[in-house]
């Protein structure tokens, strides 16, 4: 089929703005023109691409076309930025990154590119970040999903190791006999958000019937600080706990045990120069900060 850029732009605008009217305002055309472009694209595709709901959303077939529209837009913007570099133009790279990676090794890796790439970062749990890649909202994602999203490539980054950590005073109060099932059943536990199951993964292998009080704190830096302050125990990545552990502010509740999360990098197969530079920077940082063993 011959692809019409105006039709693809209309589809992306409808999905991004949530309505035909809003898309028309963004594209500076009439709602009727937007509707006609999308109907023509659906006829060419032989499938319904948009759910006419509030807000409008892409169907499974439509998501592939939205992703294609954004890839074409990204390539166009990179071409424009290369021409306008002297006037301050830079390409944009949108990424889905889990909070713990963002708070530890990702930002230092991206910092050297900050003058030549505009980053649009989406914080998302590593078990769900591929969803943003699948529907075209991001160009690449750090994810636990080793199966490549359609139109994407995948590469292994390495393993983030999480250990059960608590402040010294908290451990003395609740875990004087170690992380027994009885202690884990009553000691307050910190959880990032409703999608965070790291603590539960530890409990399932240690105290399956434990149902401790839960504090929800969806901020990675504040989360580690809350553990140090003694609000609760939690699974922390080594990159966040090492310094406090060395100073004695944190203790490992269960030495020798951990929850390991294997991370992958998924990105569009249509690669811009900015995306390639980003991928190289993050791959190098992953080799330095993540466990590279394959066992």
C-alpha positions as CSV (number, residue, x, y, z in Angstrom):
1,X,0.0,0.0,0.0
2,X,1.1,3.6,-0.6
3,X,1.5,5.5,2.6
4,X,0.1,9.0,2.8
5,X,1.9,11.2,5.3
6,X,-1.1,13.5,5.9
7,X,-3.2,10.4,6.8
8,X,-0.5,9.1,9.2
9,X,-0.2,12.5,10.8
10,X,-4.0,12.7,11.3
11,X,-4.0,9.3,12.9
12,X,-1.2,10.2,15.3
13,X,-2.8,13.5,16.2
14,X,-6.2,11.9,16.9
15,X,-4.6,9.4,19.3
16,X,-2.3,12.0,20.9
17,X,-5.0,14.6,21.5
18,X,-7.9,12.2,22.3
19,X,-10.4,13.5,19.8
20,X,-11.0,14.4,16.2
21,X,-11.7,18.1,17.0
22,X,-8.5,18.5,19.0
23,X,-6.5,16.8,16.2
24,X,-8.1,19.2,13.7
25,X,-7.0,22.2,15.8
26,X,-3.5,20.8,16.1
27,X,-3.2,20.2,12.3
28,X,-5.1,23.4,11.4
29,X,-7.7,21.6,9.3
30,X,-11.3,20.8,9.8
31,X,-12.6,17.8,11.8
32,X,-14.1,16.6,8.6
33,X,-10.7,16.6,6.9
34,X,-9.2,14.6,9.8
35,X,-12.1,12.1,9.6
36,X,-11.7,11.7,5.8
37,X,-7.9,11.1,6.1
38,X,-8.3,8.4,8.8
39,X,-11.1,6.7,6.9
40,X,-8.9,6.7,3.8
41,X,-6.1,5.2,5.8
42,X,-8.4,2.5,7.2
43,X,-9.6,1.6,3.7
44,X,-6.0,1.2,2.6
45,X,-5.1,-0.8,5.7
46,X,-8.2,-2.9,5.5
47,X,-8.7,-2.5,9.3
48,X,-10.2,-0.2,11.9
49,X,-7.3,1.9,13.3
50,X,-9.1,4.2,15.8
51,X,-11.6,3.5,18.5
52,X,-14.2,6.2,18.3
53,X,-14.3,6.6,22.1
54,X,-13.6,9.4,24.6
55,X,-10.7,9.7,24.4
56,X,-10.0,8.2,21.1
57,X,-7.5,5.4,21.2
58,X,-5.6,3.3,18.6
59,X,-6.7,-0.3,18.0
60,X,-4.0,-3.0,17.9
61,X,-3.7,-2.5,14.2
62,X,-3.7,1.2,14.6
63,X,-0.9,1.2,17.1
64,X,1.5,-0.1,14.4
65,X,0.5,2.8,12.1
66,X,0.8,5.3,15.0
67,X,4.3,4.0,15.7
68,X,5.2,4.3,12.0
69,X,3.9,7.9,12.0
70,X,6.1,8.8,14.9
71,X,9.1,7.1,13.4
72,X,8.6,9.2,10.2
73,X,8.2,12.3,12.3
74,X,11.3,11.6,14.3
75,X,13.4,11.1,11.1
76,X,12.0,14.4,9.7
77,X,12.8,16.3,12.9
78,X,16.3,14.9,13.0
79,X,16.8,16.1,9.4
80,X,15.5,19.5,10.3
81,X,17.7,19.7,13.4
82,X,20.8,18.9,11.4
83,X,20.0,21.8,9.1
84,X,19.1,24.2,12.0
85,X,21.9,23.0,14.4
86,X,23.5,26.4,14.3
87,X,20.2,27.9,15.4
88,X,19.8,25.6,18.4
89,X,17.8,22.8,16.8
90,X,18.2,19.4,18.4
91,X,16.5,16.0,17.8
92,X,14.2,14.5,20.4
93,X,14.5,11.0,21.8
94,X,11.6,9.6,23.9
95,X,12.5,6.8,26.4
96,X,10.6,4.7,28.9
97,X,12.8,4.0,31.9
98,X,12.1,2.4,35.2
99,X,12.5,4.6,38.3
100,X,15.4,2.7,39.9
101,X,17.5,2.9,36.7
102,X,16.6,6.5,36.3
103,X,17.8,7.3,39.9
104,X,21.0,5.3,39.6
105,X,22.8,4.8,36.3
106,X,20.7,6.2,33.4
107,X,20.9,9.9,34.0
108,X,24.7,10.0,34.3
109,X,24.9,8.1,31.0
110,X,22.6,10.6,29.3
111,X,24.2,13.7,30.7
112,X,27.0,14.0,28.1
113,X,24.3,14.0,25.3
114,X,22.2,16.7,27.0
115,X,23.6,19.4,24.7
116,X,22.8,17.7,21.5
117,X,19.7,15.6,22.2
118,X,16.4,16.6,23.8
119,X,15.2,13.7,26.0
120,X,11.5,13.0,26.7
121,X,11.7,10.6,29.6
122,X,8.7,8.5,30.7
123,X,9.1,6.8,34.1
124,X,7.5,3.4,33.9
125,X,7.9,0.1,35.8
126,X,10.3,-2.2,33.9
127,X,7.6,-4.9,33.6
128,X,5.3,-2.5,31.8
129,X,7.6,-0.1,29.9
130,X,7.3,-2.2,26.7
131,X,3.7,-1.1,26.5
132,X,4.8,2.5,25.8
133,X,7.0,1.2,23.0
134,X,4.2,-1.0,21.6
135,X,1.8,1.9,21.3
136,X,4.4,4.2,19.8
137,X,4.6,6.7,22.7
138,X,8.4,6.1,23.0
139,X,11.3,5.3,20.7
140,X,13.0,3.0,23.1
141,X,12.5,1.4,26.5
142,X,14.4,-0.3,29.3
143,X,12.3,-3.4,30.0
144,X,12.2,-6.9,31.4
145,X,10.6,-8.1,28.2
146,X,13.0,-10.1,26.0
147,X,10.5,-10.6,23.2
148,X,10.9,-7.7,20.8
149,X,7.9,-5.5,20.1
150,X,6.9,-5.6,16.4
151,X,9.2,-3.3,14.5
152,X,11.8,-3.2,17.3
153,X,15.1,-4.8,18.2
154,X,16.2,-6.0,21.6
155,X,19.5,-6.3,23.4
156,X,20.4,-7.6,26.9
157,X,21.6,-4.8,29.3
158,X,22.3,-6.7,32.5
159,X,20.9,-7.5,35.9
160,X,19.9,-5.1,38.6
161,X,20.3,-6.8,42.0
162,X,17.8,-5.9,44.8
163,X,18.4,-6.8,48.5
164,X,16.1,-6.5,51.5
165,X,17.3,-3.4,53.3
166,X,16.3,-1.5,56.5
167,X,17.7,1.1,58.7
168,X,19.8,-0.1,61.6
169,X,17.3,0.9,64.2
170,X,14.4,-0.6,62.2
171,X,16.2,-3.9,61.9
172,X,17.0,-3.9,65.6
173,X,13.3,-3.2,66.4
174,X,11.6,-5.7,64.0
175,X,14.3,-8.2,62.9
176,X,16.4,-9.0,66.0
177,X,16.0,-12.7,65.1
178,X,16.4,-12.1,61.4
179,X,13.8,-12.0,58.6
180,X,11.5,-14.7,60.1
181,X,8.0,-15.2,58.8
182,X,6.6,-13.7,62.0
183,X,8.8,-10.6,61.7
184,X,8.0,-10.1,58.0
185,X,4.3,-10.3,58.9
186,X,4.3,-7.3,61.1
187,X,7.2,-5.1,60.0
188,X,6.0,-2.2,57.8
189,X,7.0,-2.6,54.2
190,X,7.7,0.1,51.6
191,X,6.2,-0.4,48.1
192,X,6.9,2.0,45.1
193,X,3.3,1.7,43.7
194,X,0.6,-0.9,42.9
195,X,2.7,-2.3,40.1
196,X,5.8,-2.8,42.2
197,X,6.1,-6.5,43.1
198,X,9.7,-6.7,44.2
199,X,8.9,-6.9,47.9
200,X,6.2,-9.5,47.2
201,X,8.6,-11.6,45.2
202,X,10.9,-11.7,48.2
203,X,8.1,-12.5,50.5
204,X,6.8,-15.3,48.3
205,X,10.1,-17.2,48.8
206,X,10.6,-16.2,52.5
207,X,7.2,-15.8,54.1
208,X,4.4,-16.6,51.6
209,X,1.6,-15.9,54.1
210,X,2.9,-12.6,55.4
211,X,0.7,-9.6,55.0
212,X,2.6,-6.7,56.5
213,X,1.5,-3.0,56.6
214,X,2.4,-1.3,53.4
215,X,3.6,2.3,52.7
216,X,3.2,3.4,49.1
217,X,5.8,5.9,47.9
218,X,6.1,6.4,44.1
219,X,9.4,8.3,44.0
220,X,12.7,6.4,43.7
221,X,15.0,8.8,45.5
222,X,12.5,9.4,48.3
223,X,11.8,5.7,48.5
224,X,15.4,4.9,49.4
225,X,15.5,7.8,51.8
226,X,12.3,6.5,53.5
227,X,14.1,3.2,54.1
228,X,17.1,5.0,55.6
229,X,14.7,7.0,57.8
230,X,13.2,3.8,59.2
231,X,9.7,4.1,57.8
232,X,9.8,0.5,56.5
233,X,12.0,-2.1,54.9
234,X,12.2,-2.6,51.1
235,X,14.1,-4.2,48.3
236,X,16.7,-1.6,47.1
237,X,19.1,-1.9,44.2
238,X,22.8,-2.0,45.0
239,X,23.3,1.4,43.3
240,X,21.0,3.1,45.9
241,X,22.0,1.2,49.0
242,X,25.8,0.7,48.8
243,X,26.8,4.0,50.3
244,X,24.3,4.0,53.2
245,X,25.2,0.4,53.9
246,X,28.9,1.2,54.0
247,X,28.2,4.0,56.5
248,X,26.1,1.7,58.7
249,X,22.8,3.6,58.0
250,X,21.3,0.6,56.2
251,X,21.7,-3.1,56.8
252,X,21.1,-6.1,54.6
253,X,18.3,-8.1,56.4
254,X,19.0,-11.4,54.5
255,X,22.7,-11.5,53.4
256,X,23.2,-13.8,50.4
257,X,19.6,-13.5,49.1
258,X,18.4,-11.1,46.5
259,X,15.8,-10.5,43.8
260,X,17.5,-10.1,40.4
261,X,15.8,-8.2,37.6
262,X,17.2,-8.8,34.1
263,X,16.9,-5.7,31.9
264,X,16.7,-5.4,28.2
265,X,17.0,-2.4,25.8
266,X,14.3,-2.3,23.1
267,X,14.3,0.3,20.3
268,X,12.8,1.1,16.9
269,X,14.5,-0.7,14.1
270,X,14.2,2.6,12.2
271,X,17.1,4.3,14.0
272,X,17.9,8.0,14.0
273,X,21.4,9.2,14.8
274,X,20.3,10.6,18.1
275,X,18.7,7.2,19.1
276,X,21.8,5.4,18.1
277,X,24.0,7.7,20.2
278,X,21.6,7.2,23.2
279,X,21.7,3.4,22.8
280,X,25.5,3.4,22.8
281,X,25.7,5.5,25.9
282,X,23.2,3.4,27.8
283,X,24.8,0.1,26.7
284,X,28.2,1.4,28.0
285,X,26.7,2.5,31.3
286,X,24.9,-0.9,31.7
287,X,28.2,-2.7,31.2
288,X,29.7,-0.7,34.1
289,X,26.8,-0.7,36.6
290,X,24.7,-3.8,35.9
291,X,25.7,-7.5,36.5
292,X,26.8,-8.9,33.2
293,X,26.9,-12.6,34.2
294,X,24.6,-14.9,32.2
295,X,23.9,-17.5,34.9
